[in-house]
Structures are given as C-alpha cells and as structure tokens.
C-alpha cells in the first residue's frame, strides 16, 4: 500500500521493483486483487497492463 500511495499508481512489475526482496509476480498480483476486492485500490487497463 505504501508503494501505491507514494507512486499514485503502479503495475505489478512496478510494485516488485520498489520492494527490496519481492515475492513472486503472482503473489504480488494476488495481493493487489485482494485489495481491489476490498475496495482499497482500483485498476485500469493501459497498453494491455493492469495499473492500480
């Protein structure tokens, strides 16, 4: 959440770049989907990438 708050928006890859020891791509993606399901973040499609 801190990364998204600082950047305003980010892709999964962008979130992973900001983490010192990132988990797998699918773990980050799943976390963002959970946050979206709880209404904490929203996503949009830009150039075939999901941006939250």
C-alpha positions in Angstrom: 0.0 0.0 0.0 2.8 2.4 0.8 4.3 1.9 -2.7 0.9 2.6 -4.4 0.4 5.6 -2.1 3.8 7.1 -3.0 3.6 6.4 -6.7 -0.1 7.1 -7.2 -0.4 4.1 -9.5 1.8 1.2 -10.5 1.9 -2.1 -12.3 2.7 -5.4 -10.6 6.2 -5.1 -12.0 6.5 -1.6 -10.7 5.5 -2.7 -7.2 8.0 -5.5 -7.4 10.8 -3.1 -8.4 10.1 -1.0 -5.3 10.3 -3.9 -2.9 13.8 -4.8 -1.5 13.1 -8.6 -1.5 9.9 -9.0 -3.7 7.8 -12.1 -3.6 6.8 -13.8 -6.8 4.9 -11.9 -9.6 1.8 -14.0 -8.9 1.9 -13.3 -5.2 2.0 -9.5 -5.8 -0.8 -9.8 -8.4 -2.9 -11.8 -6.0 -2.4 -9.3 -3.2 -3.4 -6.4 -5.4 -6.6 -8.4 -6.4 -7.4 -8.9 -2.8 -7.0 -5.2 -2.1 -9.2 -4.4 -5.1 -11.9 -6.8 -3.9 -11.9 -5.0 -0.6 -12.2 -1.7 -2.3 -8.8 -0.4 -1.3 -7.5 0.0 -4.9 -8.9 0.2 -8.4 -7.3 -0.9 -11.6 -7.4 0.2 -15.2 -6.1 -1.3 -18.4 -3.3 0.6 -20.1 -1.4 -0.9 -23.0 -2.5 -4.4 -22.0 -1.2 -3.9 -18.5 -3.3 -3.6 -15.4 -2.4 -0.5 -13.5 -3.6 0.0 -9.9 
